[in-house]
Amino acid sequence: TPARQRLVSRVWDAARKGFPMHVRIVRCRFNPATEGEVQRIVSQQITPTLHRQPGFQRYLWGINRTTGQVSAMSFWDNEAHAHLGAEILSRALDSLAALGVKLDPAEIYETTVEDRAAQVGR
C-alpha cells in the first residue's frame, strides 16, 4: 500500500549501527488533578538528571490524562546504563511518591527493530 511504502523499517545490529541498545520502561499512576506538579518534577528533576548520565540516548513520556497513567521510556547505549535509573533518580522519585504517584518496577529490554515514517525530501 502507499502508506506502507512511506514507512522505512530497519532491523538494527545495535553494536555496528549505534542504535540505542536498551529501553527502560516505567509505568506509573497518579491523580490527574496533580498532573501539573508531576510534569514539573519530570521536567525539572528527571529529564536533566537523565541527560547527565553516561549512555543516555533519549526519553519519552506518554500520558493518559483521563486515567493518570504514564509510560516513561528511556533509551540507553547498554544494559548496565539502563539499570542505573532507580539509583540516580531517587530524589525525584521521592518527590513523585509524596504526590501519591505509584510506580511499577522498571522493565528493561534490548531494542532490535525500529520502524518510523519516512521523512519527505530525504
C-alpha positions as CSV (number, residue, x, y, z in Angstrom):
1,T,0.0,0.0,0.0
2,P,1.1,3.6,-0.5
3,A,1.1,4.2,3.3
4,R,3.3,1.2,3.8
5,Q,5.7,2.3,1.1
6,R,6.3,5.6,3.0
7,L,7.5,3.6,6.0
8,V,11.1,2.7,6.5
9,S,11.8,-0.4,8.5
10,R,15.2,-1.3,9.7
11,V,16.4,-4.2,11.8
12,W,19.4,-2.9,13.6
13,D,22.6,-4.6,14.6
14,A,23.0,-2.4,17.7
15,A,26.7,-2.8,18.1
16,R,27.5,-1.8,14.5
17,K,24.8,0.8,13.8
18,G,24.9,2.8,17.0
19,F,21.2,2.4,17.6
20,P,20.1,2.6,21.3
21,M,20.6,-0.9,22.6
22,H,18.3,-0.9,25.6
23,V,15.0,0.7,26.6
24,R,13.9,1.1,30.2
25,I,10.1,1.3,30.6
26,V,8.5,2.6,33.8
27,R,4.7,2.7,34.2
28,C,3.1,4.8,36.9
29,R,-0.3,6.1,38.0
30,F,-1.2,9.4,39.6
31,N,-4.2,11.5,40.5
32,P,-4.9,13.5,37.3
33,A,-5.6,16.6,39.5
34,T,-1.8,16.6,40.3
35,E,-0.6,16.4,36.6
36,G,0.9,19.9,36.6
37,E,3.1,19.1,39.7
38,V,4.0,15.7,38.3
39,Q,5.0,17.2,34.9
40,R,7.1,19.9,36.8
41,I,9.1,17.2,38.7
42,V,9.6,15.3,35.4
43,S,10.8,18.4,33.5
44,Q,12.9,19.9,36.4
45,Q,14.4,16.8,38.0
46,I,14.1,13.7,36.0
47,T,14.9,14.9,32.5
48,P,18.0,16.9,33.5
49,T,19.3,14.0,35.6
50,L,18.9,11.6,32.7
51,H,20.7,13.9,30.3
52,R,23.8,13.9,32.6
53,Q,24.0,10.1,32.7
54,P,26.5,8.0,30.7
55,G,24.9,6.2,27.8
56,F,21.6,8.1,27.9
57,Q,20.1,8.4,24.4
58,R,16.6,9.9,24.7
59,Y,13.4,10.0,26.9
60,L,9.7,9.7,26.0
61,W,6.8,10.3,28.3
62,G,3.4,9.0,27.3
63,I,0.4,10.0,29.4
64,N,-3.4,9.3,29.6
65,R,-4.7,12.5,31.2
66,T,-8.1,10.9,32.0
67,T,-6.8,8.0,34.0
68,G,-3.5,9.4,35.2
69,Q,-1.5,6.6,33.7
70,V,2.0,7.1,32.3
71,S,4.5,5.0,30.4
72,A,8.0,6.5,30.5
73,M,10.7,5.2,28.2
74,S,14.4,6.0,28.3
75,F,16.8,4.7,25.8
76,W,20.4,3.7,26.7
77,D,23.5,2.5,24.9
78,N,23.8,-0.7,27.0
79,E,22.0,-2.7,29.7
80,A,24.3,-1.6,32.6
81,H,23.4,2.1,32.0
82,A,19.7,1.2,31.6
83,H,19.8,-0.3,35.1
84,L,21.1,2.9,36.7
85,G,17.7,4.6,36.5
86,A,16.3,4.0,40.0
87,E,19.6,4.8,41.7
88,I,20.2,8.2,40.0
89,L,16.6,9.3,40.3
90,S,15.9,8.6,43.9
91,R,15.3,12.2,44.9
92,A,12.9,12.8,42.0
93,L,11.1,9.5,42.7
94,D,10.7,10.5,46.4
95,S,9.1,13.8,45.2
96,L,6.7,11.9,43.0
97,A,5.8,9.4,45.8
98,A,5.0,12.4,48.0
99,L,2.4,13.4,45.4
100,G,0.9,9.9,45.6
101,V,2.4,8.6,42.3
102,K,2.5,4.8,42.2
103,L,5.5,3.4,40.2
104,D,5.6,-0.1,38.8
105,P,9.0,-1.8,38.7
106,A,11.1,-0.9,35.7
107,E,11.4,-3.2,32.8
108,I,14.5,-3.3,30.6
109,Y,14.5,-4.6,27.0
110,E,17.1,-4.8,24.3
111,T,15.9,-2.9,21.2
112,T,16.1,-4.8,18.0
113,V,13.8,-3.1,15.5
114,E,13.0,0.5,14.7
115,D,10.1,1.4,12.4
116,R,9.3,5.0,11.6
117,A,7.6,7.0,9.0
118,A,10.0,8.2,6.2
119,Q,10.6,11.9,6.1
120,V,9.6,13.6,2.8
121,G,12.5,15.0,0.9
122,R,15.2,12.6,2.1
